[in-house]
Amino acid sequence: MASTEKLKELLDNEYDWPSYYLFKFVVHSDHVDTFKVIVEHDNFMERPSKNGKYVSLTFKKLMNSSEEVLLIYEKVSTVPGIISL
């Protein structure tokens, strides 16, 4: 089974869609605005790193399916150096 299919299966077993899904990412501070445009969300909890080089971004978003969750991860993978938690 492909890793995407496995993740989809795990999400479908854990959540009843639609459901709020908690996303957590670490982004280089230079790419925060790009990240926000990509995820099309406006309510983030932001926490800068000690030296301000990175920002932790956390948000909940109402998702209709596991496919929507995976699409967010796919979209943000274009942000240089992003870390998904």
N, CA, C and O atoms as a MOPAC input file, in Angstrom:
PM7 MOZYME 1SCF
protein

 N      0.85000 1    -1.18400 1     0.00000 1
 C      0.00000 1     0.00000 1     0.00000 1
 C      0.89300 1     1.24400 1     0.00000 1
 O      1.84400 1     1.32500 1     0.77700 1
 N      0.59700 1     2.18500 1    -0.84600 1
 C      1.38000 1     3.42500 1    -0.91900 1
 C      1.20900 1     4.22300 1     0.36300 1
 O      0.17900 1     4.12300 1     1.03000 1
 N      2.21800 1     5.01500 1     0.70700 1
 C      2.17400 1     5.76800 1     1.96100 1
 C      1.00000 1     6.74400 1     1.99600 1
 O      0.41500 1     6.95700 1     3.05800 1
 N      0.64300 1     7.34000 1     0.85800 1
 C     -0.50100 1     8.25900 1     0.81900 1
 C     -1.79400 1     7.51200 1     1.09500 1
 O     -2.65800 1     8.00100 1     1.82400 1
 N     -1.92600 1     6.33700 1     0.51800 1
 C     -3.12100 1     5.52500 1     0.75700 1
 C     -3.20300 1     5.10700 1     2.22200 1
 O     -4.28400 1     5.10000 1     2.81200 1
 N     -2.07000 1     4.76200 1     2.79800 1
 C     -2.03300 1     4.35100 1     4.20500 1
 C     -2.42300 1     5.51600 1     5.11300 1
 O     -3.19600 1     5.34300 1     6.05600 1
 N     -1.89000 1     6.69300 1     4.82700 1
 C     -2.23400 1     7.86900 1     5.62300 1
 C     -3.71400 1     8.19200 1     5.49100 1
 O     -4.36400 1     8.52800 1     6.48100 1
 N     -4.25200 1     8.09600 1     4.28500 1
 C     -5.67800 1     8.33600 1     4.06000 1
 C     -6.51000 1     7.35600 1     4.88400 1
 O     -7.49300 1     7.74200 1     5.51600 1
 N     -6.11200 1     6.09800 1     4.87300 1
 C     -6.81900 1     5.07900 1     5.64500 1
 C     -6.76900 1     5.39100 1     7.14400 1
 O     -7.77900 1     5.27500 1     7.83700 1
 N     -5.60300 1     5.78300 1     7.63600 1
 C     -5.46800 1     6.12600 1     9.05400 1
 C     -6.34600 1     7.32000 1     9.42800 1
 O     -7.00000 1     7.31500 1    10.47100 1
 N     -6.35600 1     8.33500 1     8.57700 1
 C     -7.20000 1     9.50700 1     8.83500 1
 C     -8.67600 1     9.13000 1     8.83700 1
 O     -9.43200 1     9.57400 1     9.70200 1
 N     -9.08600 1     8.31500 1     7.87500 1
 C    -10.49200 1     7.90600 1     7.79000 1
 C    -10.91000 1     7.05900 1     8.98800 1
 O    -12.06900 1     7.10100 1     9.40200 1
 N     -9.98300 1     6.29900 1     9.54200 1
 C    -10.28800 1     5.49700 1    10.72800 1
 C    -10.37300 1     6.35000 1    11.98700 1
 O    -11.07500 1     5.99500 1    12.93400 1
 N     -9.66600 1     7.46300 1    12.00200 1
 C     -9.59200 1     8.31700 1    13.19500 1
 C    -10.66000 1     9.40900 1    13.22500 1
 O    -11.10200 1     9.80400 1    14.30400 1
 N    -11.08000 1     9.90100 1    12.06200 1
 C    -11.98500 1    11.04800 1    11.98300 1
 C    -13.28600 1    10.68200 1    11.29200 1
 O    -13.32200 1     9.84500 1    10.39000 1
 N    -14.35900 1    11.33600 1    11.74300 1
 C    -15.64900 1    11.28200 1    11.06000 1
 C    -15.79500 1    12.59300 1    10.31400 1
 O    -15.95800 1    13.64600 1    10.93100 1
 N    -15.73900 1    12.53700 1     8.99800 1
 C    -15.76300 1    13.75000 1     8.17700 1
 C    -17.18700 1    14.22800 1     7.98100 1
 O    -18.09800 1    13.41200 1     7.84200 1
 N    -17.39900 1    15.54000 1     7.96700 1
 C    -16.43200 1    16.62000 1     8.16000 1
 C    -15.98400 1    16.71800 1     9.61900 1
 O    -16.72000 1    16.36800 1    10.54100 1
 N    -14.76800 1    17.19900 1     9.79600 1
 C    -14.18400 1    17.30700 1    11.12500 1
 C    -13.09400 1    18.37400 1    11.11900 1
 O    -12.48800 1    18.65900 1    10.08600 1
 N    -12.85900 1    18.95400 1    12.28700 1
 C    -11.74400 1    19.89100 1    12.40900 1
 C    -10.45200 1    19.09300 1    12.51700 1
 O    -10.36900 1    18.11500 1    13.26000 1
 N     -9.46200 1    19.52200 1    11.77500 1
 C     -8.15800 1    18.86100 1    11.77700 1
 C     -7.11200 1    19.87000 1    12.22700 1
 O     -7.09600 1    21.00700 1    11.75500 1
 N     -6.24300 1    19.45600 1    13.13600 1
 C     -5.19600 1    20.32200 1    13.66700 1
 C     -3.92100 1    20.15300 1    12.84300 1
 O     -3.36100 1    19.06000 1    12.75900 1
 N     -3.47800 1    21.24200 1    12.24300 1
 C     -2.25100 1    21.25800 1    11.45200 1
 C     -1.15900 1    21.96100 1    12.24200 1
 O     -1.41500 1    22.96100 1    12.91200 1
 N      0.06300 1    21.43400 1    12.16300 1
 C      1.22300 1    22.06200 1    12.80200 1
 C      2.39600 1    22.00700 1    11.83600 1
 O      2.72100 1    20.95900 1    11.27900 1
 N      3.02200 1    23.16800 1    11.65200 1
 C      4.15400 1    23.27400 1    10.74000 1
 C      5.21300 1    24.18500 1    11.34000 1
 O      4.91500 1    25.04000 1    12.17400 1
 N      6.45000 1    23.99400 1    10.90800 1
 C      7.53800 1    24.91200 1    11.21900 1
 C      8.04500 1    25.43000 1     9.87900 1
 O      8.36500 1    24.65800 1     8.97500 1
 N      8.11200 1    26.77000 1     9.77200 1
 C      8.45200 1    27.42300 1     8.51700 1
 C      9.55200 1    28.44600 1     8.77800 1
 O      9.56000 1    29.09900 1     9.82200 1
 N     10.47600 1    28.58500 1     7.83700 1
 C     11.47400 1    29.65100 1     7.92200 1
 C     10.71900 1    30.97400 1     7.92300 1
 O      9.75400 1    31.13400 1     7.17500 1
 N     11.14100 1    31.91500 1     8.74400 1
 C     10.40800 1    33.18100 1     8.89100 1
 C     10.25100 1    33.93400 1     7.56900 1
 O      9.30700 1    34.71000 1     7.41700 1
 N     11.15100 1    33.72200 1     6.61700 1
 C     11.04200 1    34.37600 1     5.30800 1
 C      9.88300 1    33.84700 1     4.47200 1
 O      9.47700 1    34.48800 1     3.50300 1
 N      9.34000 1    32.67500 1     4.83800 1
 C      8.31400 1    32.02900 1     4.01700 1
 C      6.93500 1    31.98000 1     4.67400 1
 O      6.03600 1    31.31000 1     4.16600 1
 N      6.75700 1    32.67500 1     5.78800 1
 C      5.48100 1    32.63600 1     6.50800 1
 C      4.34100 1    33.17600 1     5.65000 1
 O      3.27600 1    32.56200 1     5.59500 1
 N      4.54000 1    34.30100 1     4.98700 1
 C      3.46900 1    34.88200 1     4.16700 1
 C      3.08700 1    33.95700 1     3.01500 1
 O      1.90400 1    33.81000 1     2.70500 1
 N      4.06100 1    33.34300 1     2.39100 1
 C      3.78800 1    32.38900 1     1.31200 1
 C      2.96600 1    31.22400 1     1.83500 1
 O      2.00600 1    30.79500 1     1.19500 1
 N      3.34400 1    30.71400 1     2.99800 1
 C      2.62400 1    29.61100 1     3.62400 1
 C      1.16400 1    29.98500 1     3.85800 1
 O      0.26400 1    29.20500 1     3.54600 1
 N      0.93000 1    31.16300 1     4.40200 1
 C     -0.43500 1    31.58900 1     4.71700 1
 C     -1.30200 1    31.70200 1     3.47100 1
 O     -2.48600 1    31.36900 1     3.50800 1
 N     -0.73000 1    32.16300 1     2.38200 1
 C     -1.48000 1    32.25800 1     1.12600 1
 C     -1.84000 1    30.85900 1     0.61700 1
 O     -2.95000 1    30.63700 1     0.13400 1
 N     -0.91500 1    29.94000 1     0.72600 1
 C     -1.13700 1    28.58000 1     0.22400 1
 C     -2.25900 1    27.87500 1     0.97200 1
 O     -3.09800 1    27.22500 1     0.34800 1
 N     -2.29100 1    27.98900 1     2.29800 1
 C     -3.28800 1    27.23600 1     3.07000 1
 C     -4.65300 1    27.91700 1     3.12200 1
 O     -5.63000 1    27.31200 1     3.56600 1
 N     -4.72800 1    29.16200 1     2.67400 1
 C     -6.00700 1    29.87900 1     2.61100 1
 C     -6.74900 1    29.82400 1     3.94900 1
 O     -7.91000 1    29.42300 1     4.02600 1
 N     -6.05000 1    30.23300 1     4.97800 1
 C     -6.61400 1    30.25200 1     6.32800 1
 C     -6.11800 1    31.52100 1     6.99500 1
 O     -5.03900 1    32.01100 1     6.66000 1
 N     -6.88500 1    32.06400 1     7.93300 1
 C     -6.47200 1    33.35200 1     8.50100 1
 C     -6.34300 1    33.37200 1    10.01800 1
 O     -6.10000 1    34.42900 1    10.60000 1
 N     -6.49900 1    32.24100 1    10.65900 1
 C     -6.42800 1    32.21500 1    12.11400 1
 C     -5.34300 1    31.23000 1    12.55500 1
 O     -5.61100 1    30.04200 1    12.73600 1
 N     -4.13000 1    31.72800 1    12.72300 1
 C     -2.98300 1    30.90500 1    13.08100 1
 C     -2.50800 1    31.22300 1    14.48800 1
 O     -2.58300 1    32.36900 1    14.93100 1
 N     -2.02000 1    30.20800 1    15.18800 1
 C     -1.25400 1    30.44100 1    16.39500 1
 C      0.20200 1    30.42000 1    15.93200 1
 O      0.68400 1    29.41200 1    15.41600 1
 N      0.89200 1    31.53600 1    16.11800 1
 C      2.27800 1    31.65100 1    15.66600 1
 C      3.20900 1    31.74400 1    16.86600 1
 O      2.93600 1    32.44600 1    17.83900 1
 N      4.31600 1    31.01600 1    16.76800 1
 C      5.32200 1    31.09000 1    17.82000 1
 C      6.69800 1    31.10800 1    17.17000 1
 O      7.11600 1    30.11800 1    16.56900 1
 N      7.40400 1    32.23100 1    17.29000 1
 C      8.74100 1    32.30300 1    16.69100 1
 C      9.75100 1    31.48400 1    17.49800 1
 O      9.58900 1    31.28400 1    18.70200 1
 N     10.78400 1    31.02300 1    16.81800 1
 C     11.86900 1    30.32100 1    17.50300 1
 C     12.66400 1    31.32200 1    18.34000 1
 O     12.48200 1    32.53300 1    18.21600 1
 N     13.52500 1    30.81300 1    19.17300 1
 C     14.31900 1    31.64600 1    20.08200 1
 C     15.04400 1    32.77100 1    19.34500 1
 O     15.05900 1    33.90700 1    19.81800 1
 N     15.63600 1    32.47000 1    18.20700 1
 C     16.38400 1    33.46900 1    17.44200 1
 C     15.56500 1    34.12500 1    16.33200 1
 O     16.07100 1    34.98800 1    15.61500 1
 N     14.29700 1    33.71700 1    16.18900 1
 C     13.42600 1    34.32600 1    15.19600 1
 C     13.62200 1    33.83800 1    13.77400 1
 O     13.04000 1    34.39000 1    12.84000 1
 N     14.43300 1    32.81400 1    13.60500 1
 C     14.70300 1    32.31400 1    12.25700 1
 C     13.54300 1    31.47500 1    11.72200 1
 O     13.30000 1    31.44000 1    10.51500 1
 N     12.83400 1    30.80600 1    12.61900 1
 C     11.71700 1    29.93900 1    12.24200 1
 C     10.46400 1    30.35000 1    12.99900 1
 O     10.52700 1    31.00800 1    14.03800 1
 N      9.31800 1    29.94200 1    12.44700 1
 C      8.03600 1    30.20800 1    13.09000 1
 C      7.23900 1    28.91000 1    13.10700 1
 O      7.13100 1    28.22300 1    12.09100 1
 N      6.68500 1    28.58400 1    14.26500 1
 C      5.77400 1    27.45900 1    14.38700 1
 C      4.37000 1    27.97900 1    14.09800 1
 O      3.93600 1    28.96500 1    14.69400 1
 N      3.66800 1    27.32400 1    13.19400 1
 C      2.31400 1    27.72900 1    12.81900 1
 C      1.35700 1    26.57800 1    13.09400 1
 O      1.54600 1    25.46700 1    12.60000 1
 N      0.33100 1    26.85800 1    13.88500 1
 C     -0.66700 1    25.85700 1    14.23600 1
 C     -2.03500 1    26.43000 1    13.91400 1
 O     -2.30700 1    27.60200 1    14.17700 1
 N     -2.89400 1    25.59400 1    13.34300 1
 C     -4.26300 1    26.03800 1    13.06800 1
 C     -5.17800 1    24.83400 1    12.92900 1
 O     -4.75000 1    23.73800 1    12.56700 1
 N     -6.46200 1    25.07100 1    13.23000 1
 C     -7.50200 1    24.07400 1    13.01900 1
 C     -8.33100 1    24.51700 1    11.83100 1
 O     -8.64700 1    25.69600 1    11.67500 1
 N     -8.67500 1    23.55400 1    11.00100 1
 C     -9.46500 1    23.87400 1     9.82000 1
 C    -10.50400 1    22.77700 1     9.61700 1
 O    -10.20600 1    21.59100 1     9.75700 1
 N    -11.72300 1    23.18600 1     9.28800 1
 C    -12.78000 1    22.21800 1     9.01600 1
 C    -12.50400 1    21.55600 1     7.67300 1
 O    -12.44600 1    22.21800 1     6.63600 1
 N    -12.33700 1    20.25900 1     7.71000 1
 C    -12.02900 1    19.49400 1     6.50700 1
 C    -13.17900 1    18.53000 1     6.23000 1
 O    -13.77700 1    17.98000 1     7.15500 1
 N    -13.47800 1    18.33600 1     4.96600 1
 C    -14.58900 1    17.46600 1     4.57700 1
 C    -14.17600 1    16.02300 1     4.32300 1
 O    -15.02800 1    15.13600 1     4.25600 1
 N    -12.88100 1    15.78200 1     4.18200 1
 C    -12.41700 1    14.42500 1     3.89200 1
 C    -10.91100 1    14.32200 1     4.14100 1
 O    -10.21200 1    15.32500 1     4.29200 1
 N    -10.44800 1    13.09800 1     4.17800 1
 C     -9.00700 1    12.87600 1     4.31400 1
 C     -8.27000 1    13.39500 1     3.08500 1
 O     -7.11700 1    13.81600 1     3.18500 1
 N     -8.92200 1    13.36800 1     1.93100 1
 C     -8.30300 1    13.88800 1     0.71200 1
 C     -7.98800 1    15.37500 1     0.85100 1
 O     -6.94700 1    15.83600 1     0.38400 1
 N     -8.88300 1    16.12500 1     1.49100 1
 C     -8.63700 1    17.55700 1     1.70700 1
 C     -7.43700 1    17.77700 1     2.61800 1
 O     -6.63700 1    18.68300 1     2.38500 1
 N     -7.31000 1    16.95800 1     3.64800 1
 C     -6.16500 1    17.05700 1     4.56100 1
 C     -4.87100 1    16.80800 1     3.78900 1
 O     -3.91100 1    17.56900 1     3.91000 1
 N     -4.85300 1    15.75500 1     3.00900 1
 C     -3.65500 1    15.42000 1     2.23800 1
 C     -3.33700 1    16.48400 1     1.20000 1
 O     -2.16800 1    16.71000 1     0.88700 1
 N     -4.35200 1    17.13600 1     0.66700 1
 C     -4.13300 1    18.20700 1    -0.29800 1
 C     -3.41000 1    19.39000 1     0.34800 1
 O     -2.54700 1    20.00700 1    -0.27500 1
 N     -3.76400 1    19.70500 1     1.60000 1
 C     -3.06800 1    20.78000 1     2.32100 1
 C     -1.58400 1    20.42900 1     2.45600 1
 O     -0.71700 1    21.26000 1     2.18300 1
 N     -1.29700 1    19.19500 1     2.88000 1
 C      0.10100 1    18.77200 1     3.02000 1
 C      0.83300 1    18.82300 1     1.67800 1
 O      2.00200 1    19.20500 1     1.61600 1
 N      0.14500 1    18.44000 1     0.61800 1
 C      0.75600 1    18.48700 1    -0.71500 1
 C      1.05700 1    19.92300 1    -1.12900 1
 O      2.13100 1    20.20700 1    -1.65900 1
 N      0.11100 1    20.82800 1    -0.89000 1
 C      0.30300 1    22.23300 1    -1.26300 1
 C      1.47100 1    22.86400 1    -0.50700 1
 O      2.30800 1    23.53900 1    -1.10600 1
 N      1.52700 1    22.64500 1     0.80800 1
 C      2.56900 1    23.30300 1     1.60000 1
 C      3.94500 1    22.68400 1     1.38200 1
 O      4.95600 1    23.27600 1     1.75900 1
 N      3.99100 1    21.51700 1     0.78800 1
 C      5.29200 1    20.89000 1     0.52800 1
 C      6.13100 1    21.71200 1    -0.44600 1
 O      7.33000 1    21.47100 1    -0.58500 1
 N      5.51300 1    22.68000 1    -1.12100 1
 C      6.24500 1    23.55800 1    -2.04100 1
 C      6.97900 1    24.68100 1    -1.31100 1
 O      7.81700 1    25.35600 1    -1.90700 1
 N      6.67500 1    24.89000 1    -0.02800 1
 C      7.34400 1    25.93000 1     0.75900 1
 C      8.74100 1    25.41900 1     1.13500 1
 O      8.86300 1    24.36700 1     1.76200 1
 N      9.78500 1    26.14900 1     0.76000 1
 C     11.15400 1    25.69100 1     1.03800 1
 C     11.40300 1    25.45800 1     2.53100 1
 O     11.12600 1    26.32400 1     3.36000 1
 N     11.92800 1    24.28000 1     2.85700 1
 C     12.34200 1    23.97100 1     4.21500 1
 C     11.23100 1    23.73100 1     5.21400 1
 O     11.49700 1    23.67900 1     6.41400 1
 N      9.99200 1    23.58100 1     4.76400 1
 C      8.88000 1    23.39300 1     5.70200 1
 C      9.01600 1    22.05800 1     6.42900 1
 O      9.47500 1    21.06600 1     5.86400 1
 N      8.60600 1    22.06100 1     7.69300 1
 C      8.58300 1    20.84600 1     8.49900 1
 C      7.14700 1    20.63700 1     8.94300 1
 O      6.55000 1    21.51500 1     9.56500 1
 N      6.59200 1    19.47600 1     8.62500 1
 C      5.23600 1    19.12500 1     9.04100 1
 C      5.32100 1    18.31000 1    10.31900 1
 O      6.07900 1    17.34300 1    10.39800 1
 N      4.54200 1    18.70300 1    11.32100 1
 C      4.55600 1    17.97700 1    12.59800 1
 C      3.27500 1    17.19000 1    12.77300 1
 O      3.09900 1    16.51400 1    13.78600 1

